[in-house]
Amino acid sequence: MNLNHKIKKRKKAIDTINELVANASHLLLIHYSCESFYNVPSGYTPRVTSIAVRYYNTAQTKSFAIHKIAEMKKIAFEDIEQNYDEIEREMLKEFFQFVKKHKSYTWIHWNMRDFNFGFEAIENRYRVLGGRPETIDDDKKYDLARLLIDIYGVGYIGHPRLEKLIEKNKISNRDFLDGQSEAAAFANKEYVKLHMSTLKKVDVFHSILDKVASGNLKTNAKWHEPYGLSPQGVYEAIKDHWLYAVVMLIVGAIVGAVVSNIMS
């Protein structure tokens, strides 16, 4: 990648984070859990089990989950599977009613980008079940996973990135399930466990976003990786460091004092 382009992408990503946080009252974080991708026929979207949406400004979380719908409809837990279409459709209906009321908001997600896993997948599930989804404009969606790569470089943390970030930054992982564990939970009909993991992930996104915005996210990136080792890259790295601001403040004070003495 051209160095200038790399530095511009980094600056744009940082500016984007700052703008999103500055408009906190209209910022949402979203994640969802679903059936394993490997347990559905090719070309089909997996069933959705739960969706969590968190208001960044207040940390209040709105959740949509099949076990909650089943409880309201007085469907026994053991009967959820045979009534899944009805329950899932009602859950997605509630979610898209929420979307309709929040179309002016911006939505932060983690890799929710395509038909397999993403906004499009949720919309398609609702269409398959006979619903008419509300769509969120693409310019209202921001992928936190990609923004982190733009800021810190592709090698900023090991894989799986989310789990490694949690470990590196000492963020609580209580109730967090990785992809394989989520697939197992669905197969075992552990819907509450899946939902708790979904809620935990938007909480984790919130913590990561806070740390990025404050410049406190810990990564494995070397100081030069986001910039490169060219003279321009080294200059940008120095300029972005907090010591640069301190040095410039001191230099400015000294120059001001010298000029003041000369003028007097």
C-alpha positions in Angstrom: 0.0 0.0 0.0 1.3 3.5 -0.8 2.6 5.2 2.3 0.6 8.4 1.8 -2.6 6.3 1.4 -1.8 4.2 4.5 -1.3 7.4 6.6 -4.5 9.0 5.2 -6.5 5.8 5.9 -5.2 5.9 9.5 -6.1 9.5 10.0 -9.5 9.0 8.4 -10.2 6.1 10.7 -9.2 8.1 13.8 -11.3 11.0 12.7 -14.2 8.6 12.2 -13.9 7.2 15.7 -13.7 10.7 17.2 -16.8 11.9 15.2 -18.8 8.9 16.2 -18.0 9.3 19.9 -18.7 13.0 19.7 -22.2 12.2 18.5 -22.7 9.6 21.3 -26.4 10.3 21.7 -27.0 8.8 18.2 -24.5 6.0 18.4 -25.5 2.3 18.7 -23.4 -0.9 19.0 -24.9 -4.1 17.6 -24.1 -7.8 17.5 -26.2 -11.0 17.0 -25.9 -14.7 17.4 -27.2 -17.3 14.9 -27.2 -20.9 13.9 -23.9 -22.4 12.8 -23.0 -21.6 9.1 -22.0 -25.2 8.6 -25.4 -26.6 9.6 -27.5 -24.9 6.9 -27.7 -25.8 3.2 -25.4 -23.8 0.8 -27.0 -20.4 -0.1 -29.2 -20.3 3.0 -28.8 -17.8 5.8 -28.6 -19.3 9.3 -31.4 -18.8 11.8 -31.0 -15.8 14.1 -31.2 -16.6 17.8 -30.7 -13.2 19.4 -29.7 -9.6 18.7 -28.3 -7.0 21.1 -28.2 -3.3 20.5 -26.5 -0.9 23.0 -26.9 2.8 23.3 -23.3 4.1 23.5 -24.3 7.2 25.4 -26.1 5.5 28.3 -24.9 1.8 28.0 -28.6 0.7 28.1 -29.0 -2.4 26.0 -32.1 -3.4 24.0 -32.2 -7.2 23.3 -34.2 -9.4 21.0 -34.1 -13.1 21.7 -36.1 -16.2 20.8 -36.4 -17.5 24.4 -37.9 -14.1 25.4 -40.5 -14.3 22.6 -41.2 -18.0 23.5 -41.9 -16.9 27.1 -44.2 -14.1 26.1 -46.1 -16.5 23.8 -46.2 -19.2 26.5 -44.4 -21.6 24.3 -42.6 -24.3 26.4 -38.8 -24.3 26.1 -38.9 -27.9 24.7 -41.3 -26.7 22.0 -39.1 -23.8 20.7 -37.5 -25.8 17.9 -40.8 -26.9 16.4 -42.1 -23.4 16.5 -38.9 -21.7 15.5 -40.2 -20.0 12.4 -43.1 -18.3 14.3 -40.8 -17.2 17.2 -38.0 -16.0 15.0 -40.4 -14.0 12.8 -41.8 -12.3 15.9 -38.4 -11.5 17.3 -37.2 -10.0 13.9 -40.4 -8.0 13.7 -39.6 -6.4 17.0 -36.0 -5.8 15.9 -37.0 -4.1 12.7 -39.6 -1.9 14.5 -36.6 -0.8 16.6 -34.6 -0.1 13.4 -37.4 2.0 12.0 -37.2 4.3 15.0 -33.4 4.6 14.8 -32.7 5.0 11.1 -31.0 8.3 11.8 -28.5 6.7 14.2 -25.1 5.3 13.4 -24.4 1.6 14.0 -21.1 0.1 15.1 -20.6 -3.6 14.5 -17.9 -6.3 14.3 -17.5 -7.9 10.8 -21.3 -7.8 10.1 -20.6 -7.2 6.4 -22.3 -9.7 4.2 -25.0 -12.2 3.3 -23.4 -14.9 5.6 -23.1 -12.8 8.7 -24.3 -9.2 8.7 -27.2 -6.8 8.4 -28.1 -8.4 5.0 -28.3 -11.8 6.6 -30.7 -10.6 9.3 -32.8 -8.8 6.6 -32.9 -12.0 4.5 -34.0 -14.1 7.4 -37.0 -11.8 7.9 -37.9 -11.9 4.2 -37.7 -15.7 4.2 -40.1 -15.7 7.1 -42.5 -13.4 5.3 -41.5 -10.1 6.8 -40.5 -6.7 5.2 -37.3 -5.5 6.8 -36.3 -1.9 7.4 -32.9 -1.3 5.9 -30.1 0.7 7.4 -28.2 2.9 5.0 -24.7 1.7 4.4 -23.2 5.1 5.4 -24.7 4.6 8.8 -22.8 1.3 9.4 -19.2 1.3 10.8 -17.1 -1.9 11.2 -15.0 -1.5 14.3 -12.9 -4.5 13.2 -11.8 -2.7 10.0 -11.3 0.7 11.7 -8.9 -0.9 14.1 -6.8 -2.4 11.2 -6.8 1.0 9.5 -5.5 2.7 12.7 -3.0 0.1 14.1 -2.1 -2.0 11.1 -3.1 -5.5 10.0 -0.8 -7.2 12.5 -1.9 -5.2 15.5 -3.1 -8.3 17.4 -3.2 -12.0 17.0 -6.1 -14.2 15.9 -8.9 -14.5 16.9 -8.6 -10.7 17.2 -11.5 -10.0 19.4 -10.5 -12.6 22.0 -6.9 -11.5 21.9 -7.9 -7.8 22.4 -10.0 -8.8 25.4 -7.0 -10.6 26.9 -4.5 -7.9 26.0 -6.7 -5.1 27.5 -7.8 -7.1 30.5 -11.5 -6.8 29.6 -13.9 -9.2 31.4 -14.8 -12.2 29.2 -17.6 -13.5 31.5 -20.4 -15.0 29.3 -18.3 -14.5 26.2 -18.5 -17.4 23.7 -16.2 -17.9 20.7 -17.7 -18.9 17.3 -17.3 -22.6 17.9 -18.8 -22.5 21.4 -21.8 -20.5 20.0 -22.4 -23.1 17.3 -22.3 -25.8 20.1 -24.7 -23.8 22.2 -27.2 -23.5 19.4 -27.0 -27.2 18.7 -27.6 -27.9 22.4 -30.5 -25.5 22.4 -28.7 -23.3 25.0 -30.5 -20.1 23.8 -30.0 -18.1 27.0 -26.3 -18.9 27.0 -26.1 -17.6 23.4 -28.0 -14.5 24.3 -25.7 -13.7 27.2 -22.7 -14.0 24.9 -24.4 -11.6 22.4 -25.0 -9.1 25.2 -21.4 -9.5 26.4 -20.0 -8.8 22.9 -21.7 -5.3 22.6 -20.3 -4.6 26.1 -16.8 -5.5 24.8 -17.2 -3.4 21.7 -18.2 -0.5 24.0 -15.0 -1.0 26.1 -12.8 -1.2 23.0 -14.3 1.9 21.4 -13.8 3.8 24.6 -10.1 2.8 24.7 -9.5 3.7 21.1 -11.1 7.1 21.5 -9.0 7.8 24.6 -5.8 6.5 23.0 -5.5 3.7 25.6 -6.1 0.5 23.6 -3.2 -1.9 24.1 -2.1 -3.8 21.0 0.9 -5.7 19.7 1.6 -3.2 17.0 5.2 -1.8 17.0 5.4 2.0 17.0 6.2 2.2 13.3 3.8 -0.4 11.9 0.8 2.0 11.2 3.2 4.5 9.6 6.1 2.7 7.9 9.8 3.5 8.3 10.2 6.2 5.7 11.1 9.7 6.9 7.5 10.8 6.5 6.3 7.8 8.4 8.7 8.3 11.2 7.7 12.0 11.4 4.0 11.1 11.6 4.7 8.5 14.3 6.6 11.1 16.4 3.9 13.8 15.8 1.1 11.5 17.0 3.0 10.6 20.2 1.9 12.5 23.4 5.5 13.5 24.0 5.5 15.5 20.8 2.8 17.8 22.2 4.7 18.2 25.5 8.0 19.0 23.7 6.2 21.5 21.3 4.6 23.2 24.3 7.9 23.6 26.1 9.6 24.8 22.9 6.8 27.3 22.3 7.2 28.6 25.9 10.9 29.0 25.5 10.6 30.8 22.1 7.9 33.0 23.6 10.1 33.9 26.5 13.1 34.7 24.3 11.0 36.8 21.9 9.5 38.7 24.9 13.0 39.4 26.3 14.2 40.7 22.9 11.2 42.9 22.4 11.7 44.4 25.9 
